[in-house]
Amino acid sequence: MLRADVVEAVADGKFSVHAIATVDQAMALLTGVPAGQPDAEGRVPEGTVNYKVAARLEDMSQTRQAFAASADKAGHAAQAGTRGGSGDQAVDGGVAPP
């Protein structure tokens, strides 16, 4: 299964081979920090890899939502500035926005 040089490196203590079944096991092995299992409500214990992942994903989600909200406001302001009259009419012969 393993090449002879790998088997030799393991025997010499220069290399380790670990059998894992999940990414959580790999992360805990590679980082030395427990992966952290979510509880019944989906919360992960602080100080775990999965807690840090969840916190970063939450930050990214909030950033995306803030960006989308500001883009919506900017888009509405731009549309309002190009409409004629009550905003129900077409501008320059085009189709009026909804």
N, C-alpha and C positions, 0 to 999 in steps of 0.2 A: 504494500500500500504506500508506504512512505519511502522516499529515496534513501539510499544508504547514508549519504552525507547528513540528511536530516536526522535520521536515527542516531547517528554518531554525535551530532550537536546536542540532541536531547540527553544522551547518556553523559556527555561532558558538562551538562548544566548550562550550556550556552543558548539553549532554545527550549521552549515549552510548547506542548500541544495540549489543548483543552477541548473537550467535547462539550458543546453547548446546544441547547434546543431553541433558545429564543434570543431576540435582540436584547431584551432586558438582561439576560445572563451575560451577554457579550459586553454590554456597557458597564455593568458592575465589575466584571473582570478587568476590563481595560482602564477604567477610571479609579477603581478602588472605592467608589461611592455606590451605595445601594441604589438599585433602579427605582424602587418604590412602587408598591401596588396600590391602585385606587381603592377607596373604601366603597361602601354601598351607594354613596351619593356621588361617586366619581372624583372625590378629592384625594390628592396624592400627598403623602407626608412631606413637610418641608425638609430641605437638606438632601433630597434625593435627585437623581438625574431627571426622572420624569416630572418632578416639581419644577425644575428649571426649564424643561421643555415646555410645560404647560404655561408657565409665566411668560416665556418669550413669545409663544403663540398668542397669548392674550394681548401682549403689547403690540404685536403686529396687527392683530384684528382691530384694536382700537385706533391705530394709526391709519389703517385702510378706511375705517368708518369715518374718521375725521376728514380724511382726504375726499371721500365720496360726498360728504355733506358740504364741504367747501366748494367742490366742483359743481354740485347741484345748485348752490346759491349763485355761483358765478354764471352758470348756464342760464338760470332764470333771469338774472340781471341783464345778460346779453340779449336774450330773446325779448325782454320787455323793451329794451332800447331800440329794437329794429321793427317793432310793430307800429302800425299807424292807428290812430284813433283809439277805439276801445280794446284793441288787440285781437279783434275777431276778423279783421280784414287781411287780405293778402297784401304783401309788400312787393312793389316793383313787378307786379304781374305773376308773382310766384304763388305757391300754395301756403296758406296761413298755417302756422304751427298749431298743434292741438292745444 
